[in-house]
Amino acid sequence: MSADLDPEGVASALLASLSGLVRRVRQVPIDGGLTMPERTALSRLDGSGPTTSSALAREVQITAQAMGATLSALRVRGLVERRSDPKDGRRVVLTVTDAGRQALKDKRNARTELIARALTSGSFTPTELEQLAAAAPLLERLSQNI
């Protein structure tokens, strides 16, 4: 690493710029109607599989009541369903439905399109687009090493 590249300075600049990007992408309204708590709950259920409402609340560090309200709204829309726990019939677990998976996919695709439009708006040179493309795998590796 060259002497003028201070790891703390690089870390600070990356954190500030990536936080700004994520914040802005989350703020821009995207059709599809998923709130941030709904998207978080669906993503966690989709990634980790069937679980209870209370376990999901603990995982995302919110109250059981808040998670219950979020999951209830998702159930009404057919994005999540309740099933008996195959290991313990007395317990109820929640799972993502096919419609829920599609809602997540649509939301991700809409955000990808939002960023793609910004990249092709003429604000970035071909060289800058190449630099951003080269940075993506490095940022992924950075996230895996934290």
Buried (B, 14 or more C-beta within 10 A) or exposed (E): EEEEEEEEEEEEEBEEEEEEEEEEBEEEEBEBEBEEBBBBBBBBBBEEEBBBBEBBBBBBEBEBEEBBEBBEBBBEBEBBBEEEEEEEEEEEBBBBBEBBBEBBEBBBEBBEEBEEEBBEEEEBEEEEEEEEEEEEEEEEEEEEEE
